[in-house]
């Protein structure tokens, strides 16, 4: 019996990947990497927006609680300040700090509050509107918190009605 050794000859065209196959592989890899980076960027942007929206809601709630404290601390002054505020159409109060005492930092144009909430990128102001319902004085406080980021300008609004609890 005769055993024959078979030799496999490899020609130049059969030696590995062709240039075309290499370019296709790099293109597919690049598309996958771009898709992953885009997805990560979108996820981070949405996460940042959600975080800022939650912070803005907290700042609005903080201002509402502060206004409630102002009303409870000195009801007459609170309702007087609110009534004086409505005499100037479209005016409000910039609430960059929530200092003790009466409402301060009057602004003449809503949304033009230049002072930022301390150590943040948010602005916060309130518009107070006084009405009378069933013989009772009602102050509607619209607290607006706004911020800007890469997507543009954002704001949230919280509306609360304050009444003079002494009026029955």
Secondary structure, 3 states (H helix, E strand, C coil): CCCCCCCCCCCHHHCCCCHHHHHHHHHHHHHHHHHHHHHHHHHHHHHHHHHHHHHHHHHHHHHHHHHHHHHHHCHHHHHHHHHHHHHCCCCEEECCCCCCCCCCCEECCCCCCCCECCCCCCEEEEEEEEEEECCEEEEEEEEEEEEEECCEEEEEEEEEEEECCCCC
